């Protein structure tokens, strides 16, 4: 910045009225002045006055998180978490029924502080695990976790005797140099 722009900024700050920022309310969508704002924003953002709290309502949206993104087959456990929020962004009340689906198998759980979580063990084979959550008439987007093979579970073995390589073929390959045939 130049000295002129710094001076202009300093002048603006000094001359600004001291109560300029007072009266603004912060919500999940930014700052607004509740006295000059329309009733619509105050309603859909949950603002009903400076001291009024809105009790959590029925779920309006379900978000799903699952992890870790990659699980080792037969070794790792995964966790799925559904977040249930109402139209104001509040977490739903405790005890809201939630159905968590893991690879086509559904487990019914109850929410606590707006969260429904479950730790699970995937099948012991490499595959993709599909997860989802539902509550009432709402459904989350699908989540996908990868299950990879456990390298420690792979055993190396040779099937049958090794094929005999004719000496003419061995001499043609540079990788066989130094071997006595």
C-alpha positions as CSV (number, residue, x, y, z in Angstrom):
1,X,0.0,0.0,0.0
2,X,1.0,3.6,-0.5
3,X,1.2,6.2,2.2
4,X,-1.8,7.9,0.6
5,X,-4.1,4.8,0.8
6,X,-2.9,4.2,4.4
7,X,-3.7,7.7,5.4
8,X,-7.1,7.5,3.7
9,X,-7.9,4.3,5.6
10,X,-6.7,5.7,8.9
11,X,-8.8,8.9,8.3
12,X,-11.9,6.8,7.5
13,X,-11.5,4.7,10.7
14,X,-11.1,7.8,12.9
15,X,-14.0,9.6,11.4
16,X,-16.3,6.6,11.4
17,X,-19.1,6.8,13.9
18,X,-18.3,4.7,17.0
19,X,-21.7,2.9,16.9
20,X,-21.3,1.8,13.3
21,X,-21.0,-1.9,14.1
22,X,-23.4,-2.0,16.9
23,X,-26.8,-3.5,16.3
24,X,-25.7,-6.0,13.7
25,X,-26.5,-9.6,14.3
26,X,-24.3,-12.5,13.1
27,X,-25.9,-15.7,11.9
28,X,-24.7,-18.6,9.8
29,X,-25.3,-16.5,6.7
30,X,-23.4,-13.4,7.6
31,X,-24.0,-10.1,9.3
32,X,-27.4,-8.3,9.1
33,X,-29.2,-5.5,10.9
34,X,-32.4,-7.0,12.4
35,X,-34.1,-3.5,12.5
36,X,-33.8,-2.8,8.8
37,X,-33.9,-6.4,7.5
38,X,-37.0,-8.0,6.2
39,X,-39.0,-10.4,8.3
40,X,-38.2,-13.2,5.8
41,X,-34.5,-13.5,6.6
42,X,-35.0,-13.3,10.3
43,X,-37.5,-16.2,10.0
44,X,-35.4,-18.5,7.8
45,X,-32.2,-17.8,9.7
46,X,-33.8,-18.5,13.1
47,X,-33.4,-15.0,14.4
48,X,-36.4,-14.0,16.5
49,X,-35.0,-11.2,18.6
50,X,-31.9,-10.6,20.5
51,X,-32.7,-12.9,23.4
52,X,-35.0,-15.5,21.8
53,X,-33.7,-19.0,21.2
54,X,-35.4,-21.4,18.8
55,X,-35.8,-24.9,20.0
56,X,-34.6,-27.6,17.7
57,X,-37.2,-28.7,15.2
58,X,-37.6,-31.9,13.0
59,X,-34.6,-32.8,10.8
60,X,-34.5,-30.9,7.5
61,X,-31.2,-32.2,6.2
62,X,-29.0,-35.2,6.9
63,X,-25.2,-35.0,6.2
64,X,-23.2,-38.2,6.3
65,X,-19.5,-38.6,7.0
66,X,-17.6,-41.9,7.0
67,X,-14.0,-42.8,7.5
68,X,-11.3,-43.6,7.2
69,X,-11.5,-43.4,3.4
70,X,-9.5,-46.6,3.0
71,X,-9.9,-49.6,5.3
72,X,-7.7,-52.7,5.4
73,X,-9.8,-55.8,4.9
74,X,-10.2,-57.9,8.0
75,X,-8.1,-55.5,10.1
76,X,-9.6,-52.0,10.3
77,X,-12.9,-50.7,11.6
78,X,-14.8,-47.9,10.0
79,X,-17.1,-45.3,11.5
80,X,-20.2,-43.6,10.0
81,X,-21.7,-40.4,11.4
82,X,-25.0,-38.8,10.3
83,X,-25.5,-35.2,11.3
84,X,-29.2,-34.2,11.5
85,X,-30.0,-30.5,11.3
86,X,-33.2,-28.5,11.2
87,X,-34.0,-25.7,8.8
88,X,-32.3,-23.2,11.1
89,X,-29.1,-25.1,11.3
90,X,-29.7,-26.5,14.8
91,X,-28.9,-30.1,15.7
92,X,-32.1,-32.1,16.2
93,X,-33.2,-33.3,19.7
94,X,-31.7,-36.4,21.3
95,X,-33.4,-39.6,20.6
96,X,-34.4,-38.9,17.0
97,X,-34.5,-42.3,15.2
98,X,-31.9,-42.8,12.4
99,X,-31.4,-45.8,10.1
100,X,-27.7,-46.2,9.1
101,X,-27.2,-48.5,6.1
102,X,-23.9,-50.2,5.6
103,X,-23.6,-52.4,2.4
104,X,-27.3,-53.1,2.4
105,X,-27.6,-53.9,6.1
106,X,-29.6,-51.4,8.2
107,X,-28.9,-50.6,11.8
108,X,-31.4,-48.4,13.7
109,X,-29.8,-46.0,16.2
110,X,-30.9,-42.9,18.1
111,X,-29.3,-39.4,17.7
112,X,-27.4,-37.8,20.5
113,X,-26.7,-34.1,20.2
114,X,-27.8,-34.3,16.6
115,X,-25.4,-37.0,15.7
116,X,-26.0,-40.7,15.0
117,X,-22.8,-42.7,14.9
118,X,-21.8,-46.3,14.4
119,X,-18.5,-48.2,14.4
120,X,-18.5,-51.1,12.0
121,X,-16.2,-53.9,10.7
122,X,-16.4,-54.3,6.9
123,X,-16.2,-57.7,5.1
124,X,-12.8,-59.3,5.1
125,X,-12.4,-58.9,1.3
126,X,-11.3,-56.0,-0.9
127,X,-14.4,-54.1,-2.1
128,X,-16.3,-50.8,-1.8
129,X,-18.6,-50.2,1.1
130,X,-21.7,-48.1,0.4
131,X,-23.1,-46.2,3.3
132,X,-26.2,-44.1,3.9
133,X,-28.5,-42.6,6.6
134,X,-32.2,-42.0,6.8
135,X,-34.6,-40.4,9.3
136,X,-38.3,-40.1,8.7
137,X,-38.8,-39.2,5.1
138,X,-35.2,-37.8,4.7
139,X,-32.3,-39.5,3.2
140,X,-28.6,-38.6,3.1
141,X,-26.3,-38.7,0.1
142,X,-24.4,-41.9,-0.4
143,X,-20.9,-42.3,1.0
144,X,-18.3,-44.8,-0.3
145,X,-15.4,-46.3,1.5
146,X,-12.7,-48.4,-0.1
147,X,-11.6,-51.7,1.5
148,X,-8.2,-52.8,0.3
149,X,-6.5,-56.2,0.7
150,X,-4.2,-56.8,3.6
151,X,-0.8,-57.4,2.2
152,X,0.2,-59.3,5.3
153,X,-2.5,-61.8,4.6
154,X,-1.1,-62.7,1.1
155,X,1.2,-65.7,1.1
156,X,3.5,-66.4,-1.7
157,X,3.8,-69.9,-3.0
158,X,4.8,-71.5,-6.3
159,X,2.4,-73.8,-8.1
160,X,4.1,-76.9,-9.4
161,X,7.7,-77.2,-10.6
162,X,9.5,-74.4,-12.3
163,X,9.7,-74.7,-16.1
164,X,13.0,-75.7,-17.6
165,X,14.5,-73.0,-19.7
166,X,16.6,-74.3,-22.6
167,X,20.2,-73.0,-22.6
168,X,19.8,-71.4,-26.0
169,X,17.0,-69.2,-24.6
170,X,19.0,-68.3,-21.5
171,X,22.0,-67.2,-23.5
172,X,19.8,-64.8,-25.5
173,X,18.7,-62.9,-22.4
174,X,21.2,-60.4,-21.0
175,X,19.7,-60.9,-17.5
176,X,21.2,-64.4,-17.5
177,X,24.8,-63.2,-17.9
178,X,27.1,-64.6,-15.3
179,X,25.2,-67.8,-14.8
180,X,26.8,-71.1,-15.7
181,X,24.5,-73.1,-17.9
